[in-house]
Amino acid sequence: MLADLLRIILAFFLPPLAVATQVGVQASAFWLNLIFWLLSFGGLGLPVLAIMWPVAVIHALYIIITRK
């Protein structure tokens, strides 16, 4: 329970890291969340998609809550 709470808090700051602690870096959920997160910072050269940060956070929360 405490680990999930820490992951939820981490999901607001570094969503890919929170997902990685839940499912590992080999899972497709991690890579999808990393792409969402990079898009939110313009990491892929598309700064127009800054709206993707909430998508990354919501996806991370979904992964943390549903995958036990």
C-alpha positions, 0 to 999 in steps of 0.5 A: 500500500505504501509503495502504491502511494509513493508511485502515485506521488511519483506519477505526478512528477515523473510518470515514466519512472512510476510506470517503470517501478510498477511494470518494468522497462521492458513492458510496452506500457512504460514505452508508451508512457515515455512517449507521452511524457517526451511529447509533453516537453517537446522532446520529440520536436513537437512543442505544440503537444504540451497537452500530453503531460496530463495524458502521461500522468493519467496513463501512469495512474491507470497502470499503477491502480490496475496492475497489481 
